[in-house]
């Protein structure tokens, strides 16, 4: 059975979907019956383009889910953002965490990526400075202290976007 033609920003086409991908994101399939060409487009992008009545500039614009939930495709939850801005806001970053030096008990704040890496390798730490690390190593070698473990907490992550107040621009 032939699918009904729809007038869209892509022209007079057949629209199939939305279909769900394995990652729970949705897409639509657009078929131009005159050329029999097929195009797959993200469903949120398709919705916004239809709402605005224009195509987005793929090099500059992308669609962002304001609440971070990629299954919430309500127009009030979608916004157009610059690709570079979107990449910088949505990147998952490690949170800096407050740690305590195991040698001098000084509190310090640090991105704990390297500290966690040392913990996995069975090294002691964390240390507030290279000086404390070196003095601790000398103390171990000279038998003044026995080797301590690593009391590094688990890494915490966040998105820059989580700290921003964002409104829909559609």
QUIURPE-V444031 format. One record per backbone hydrogen bond with DSSP energy under -1.0 kcal/mol. NH is the residue of the N-H (numbers start at 1). CO is the residue of the C=O. Records with the same first field share a line. If there is no record, write none. Layout:
NH=CO  CO
This chain:
6=13
8=11
11=8
13=6
14=31
16=29
19=27
21=25
24=21
27=19
28=41
29=16
30=39
31=14
32=37
36=32
39=30
41=28
43=26
46=42
47=43
48=44
49=45
50=46
51=47
52=48
53=49
54=49
60=57
61=57
62=81
64=79
66=77
68=65
72=69
73=71
77=74
78=75
79=64
81=62
83=60
86=82
87=83
88=84
89=85
90=86
93=158
95=156
97=110
99=108
101=106
102=126
105=101
108=99
110=97
116=112
117=113
118=114
119=115
120=116
121=117
122=119
123=118
125=149
133=129
134=130
135=131
136=132
137=133
138=134
139=135
140=136
141=137
142=138
143=140
144=139
145=139
151=125
158=93
161=89
162=159
163=160
164=161
